[in-house]
Amino acid sequence: MSGYTEAMLALLAINFVVALAGYLPLAAGQLNLGVAGFMAIGGYVSAYLTNTYDAPIYLGVIAGGLVASVIATLLAVPLLRVSGIYLALATFALGQVIQGVLLNLEVVGAAAGYAVNKHASFGFIVTSAAIVLGLVFFLTKTRFALYLTAVKNDPVVSDLFGLNVKITKIQAFALGALIAGIGGALYGHHFSYLEPQNFNILLSIYIALYVLLGGTQTIYGPLAGALIFTLLPEVLRGSDQWRYVVFALAVILIMAVRPQGLITAQLLRNWAGRTKPTEAK
């Protein structure tokens, strides 16, 4: 496998992880435009622990995810008092605050960036991504997934039926931040360098696109979105600046043809019905 192919597959695995970080809050009706900020927290925490205290990479990755999750939990209480576009604006501002703090934090290189000494191999990245995907897939088979859907569809009715809507939203927000922190840590350790500019609002928007255009109804939607929007720019790289035009047109086309996302629950049921073996008469 060439170095370019390996780097692309590693980036795709990381994008699968961060797509799920955007998926969990959206499954509860929360458009989080601060996912890149939580990625930055996870990446810098993990890099600092492995650089300064010689911690193993896997411990650094776990710690990065946990710190991002704890910070998200603390911030969720005031942030989730608003919803809809106001929540999107609040999380956008949060991402900008995190980026601004890192730009001025000398202990991790500030605007000059931060070299990550311990390198995560391609196998480690893929294995970590597979573990995260497996855990989220398991989560979608539990009652918690039903709670998220109920809160998204009608929080008032959910509250009347005894579901603690506020706690459910906080849990979804914190779990998304946990996964985003892991994704950021994997990114930093594989590419061996971090800088605040990598975790800007454009990255958060791309992550939101993975979920919205891939589909929010199943776990497969965000993965399909991440696959398309990771590989499509590379396929179009030979077309020079026109690739940005083609990429934007592809987004518009998908939104026009499939506003509910590329992969929906009904689509999966249809596929399952077609592939189901015919019973013997």
MARMIBA-202031 format. One record per residue (C-alpha): x negated, y negated, z. Coordinates in steps of 0.05 Angstrom, whole numbers, padded with zeros to 5 digits, always signed. Each point is the difference from the previous one (the first is absolute). Last residue first. Example, Ala and Ser with C-alpha at 12.3 -4.5 7.8 and 13.67 -1.06 7.14 Angstrom:
<lofis>
-00273+00021+00143
+00027+00069+00013
</lofis>
This chain:
<lofis>
+00863+00473+00006
-00072-00018+00017
-00008-00071+00025
-00032-00050-00048
-00066-00027+00025
+00001-00073+00023
-00042-00042-00047
+00058-00041-00027
+00032-00010+00068
-00066-00022+00031
-00010-00051-00056
+00070-00028+00011
-00011-00004+00075
-00066-00036-00011
+00035-00051-00045
+00054-00010+00052
-00052-00015+00054
-00031-00052-00045
-00066-00004-00038
-00015-00058-00047
+00030-00053+00044
+00071-00026+00012
-00009-00054-00052
-00018+00054-00052
+00006-00030-00070
-00008-00074+00016
-00050+00008+00058
-00040+00051-00040
-00002-00047-00060
-00021-00060+00043
-00057+00040+00031
-00023+00026-00068
+00002-00072-00027
-00046-00021+00057
-00049+00056-00016
+00001-00016-00074
-00015-00073+00013
-00055+00016+00049
-00029+00051-00050
-00003-00055-00052
-00061-00029+00035
-00046+00056-00027
+00038+00056-00036
-00052+00051+00022
+00024-00004+00072
+00069+00024-00018
-00010+00071+00025
-00033-00029+00063
+00058-00048+00012
+00049+00059-00008
-00037+00047+00048
+00012-00034+00067
+00068-00029-00017
+00027+00067-00026
-00027+00044+00056
+00020-00049+00055
+00071-00005-00028
+00005+00076-00004
-00023+00006+00072
+00048-00054+00022
+00058+00038-00033
-00019+00069+00025
+00016-00017+00073
+00073-00007-00019
+00052-00056-00004
-00048-00059-00006
-00016+00008-00074
-00064-00005-00041
+00015-00072-00019
+00015-00023+00070
-00053+00043+00034
-00061-00011-00044
+00023-00072-00010
-00004-00013+00075
-00071+00026-00001
-00016-00046-00058
+00030-00058+00039
-00043+00016+00060
-00062+00002-00044
+00017-00068-00030
+00009-00029+00071
-00074+00010+00014
-00039+00059+00029
-00061+00002-00045
-00014-00073+00016
-00015+00019+00072
-00062+00039-00020
-00017+00073+00011
-00055+00044-00026
-00018+00073-00002
+00049+00019-00057
+00020+00064+00035
-00004-00024+00072
+00036-00066-00014
+00057+00032-00040
+00010+00056+00051
+00005-00052+00055
+00050-00041-00039
+00043+00061-00013
-00001+00019+00073
+00020-00070+00020
+00057+00002-00052
+00024+00066+00030
+00003-00029+00070
+00031-00065-00027
+00056+00040-00032
+00010+00039+00064
+00005-00066+00039
+00052-00030-00047
+00042+00064+00000
-00004+00005+00076
+00019-00073+00008
+00060+00009-00046
+00023+00061+00038
-00008-00037+00067
+00043-00058-00025
+00054+00045-00029
+00011+00041+00063
+00050+00049-00029
+00064+00004+00041
+00052+00007-00055
+00016-00074+00005
-00073-00017-00011
-00001+00041-00064
+00064-00036-00022
-00035-00067+00008
-00065+00024-00031
+00034+00021-00065
-00039+00031-00057
-00071-00013+00025
+00015+00021+00072
+00035+00063-00024
-00058+00018-00047
-00051-00010+00055
+00041+00042+00049
+00006+00056-00052
-00076+00000-00007
-00006+00004+00076
+00045+00061+00000
-00057+00040-00030
-00016+00024-00071
-00030-00067-00020
-00049+00006+00058
-00028+00065-00029
-00014-00037-00065
-00034-00055+00040
-00044+00051+00035
-00017+00035-00066
-00016-00065-00035
-00046-00021+00057
-00036+00067+00000
-00007-00001-00076
-00030-00071+00003
-00050+00023+00052
-00020+00060-00042
-00007-00043-00063
-00043-00051+00035
-00043+00052+00035
-00012+00037-00066
-00020-00064-00035
-00052-00012+00054
+00006-00053+00054
-00062-00043+00006
-00026-00025+00066
-00036-00067-00002
+00058-00046-00016
-00026-00067-00023
+00043-00060+00022
+00019-00060-00042
-00032-00068-00009
+00065-00035+00020
-00007+00023+00072
-00054+00053+00009
+00034+00044+00051
-00025-00035+00063
+00006-00066-00037
+00076-00001+00001
+00020-00060-00042
+00025+00035-00063
+00027+00055+00044
+00046-00049+00036
+00024-00029-00066
+00016+00069-00028
+00040+00017+00062
+00037-00067-00003
+00016+00009-00074
+00029+00069+00013
+00043-00028+00055
+00025-00055-00046
+00022+00053-00051
+00032+00039+00058
+00041-00062+00018
+00019-00014-00072
+00024+00071-00011
+00039-00004+00066
+00033-00064-00024
+00017+00033-00067
+00040+00054+00035
-00002+00002+00076
-00018-00042+00061
-00007+00021+00072
-00046+00053-00028
-00060-00046+00003
+00006-00017+00074
+00000+00073+00025
-00040+00026-00059
-00063-00037+00020
-00015+00045+00060
+00016+00063-00040
-00041-00024-00059
-00060-00012+00045
+00007+00070+00029
+00007+00030-00070
-00062-00036-00027
-00039+00024+00060
+00024+00071-00010
-00018+00002-00074
-00070-00027+00012
-00010+00049+00058
+00020+00059-00045
-00047-00023-00055
-00057-00012+00050
+00010+00068+00031
-00003+00033-00069
-00062-00039-00018
-00039+00023+00061
-00018-00056+00048
-00070-00030-00006
+00018-00054+00051
-00015-00062-00041
+00009+00024-00072
+00052+00054+00012
+00041-00043+00047
-00006-00063-00043
+00019+00037-00064
+00061+00031+00033
+00024-00066+00029
-00014-00036-00066
+00039+00049-00043
+00059+00008+00046
+00008-00075+00009
-00008-00012-00075
+00053+00052-00016
+00046-00035+00050
-00010-00065-00038
+00012+00035-00067
+00068+00024+00027
+00022-00071+00015
+00053-00007-00054
+00047+00047+00038
+00069+00004-00031
+00041+00031+00056
+00063+00040-00017
-00015+00061+00044
-00027+00040-00059
-00037-00064-00018
-00039+00005+00065
-00020+00072-00016
-00016-00011-00074
-00053-00054+00007
-00046+00044+00041
+00019+00057-00047
-00028-00040-00058
-00062-00011+00044
-00014+00074+00002
+00013+00013-00074
-00045-00060-00015
-00056+00034+00039
+00008+00063-00041
+00000-00041-00064
-00063-00037+00021
-00034+00067+00012
+00024+00024-00068
-00028-00062-00033
-00067+00005+00036
-00006+00073-00019
+00016-00015-00073
-00052-00056-00002
-00054+00043+00034
+00010+00055-00051
+00028+00068+00020
</lofis>
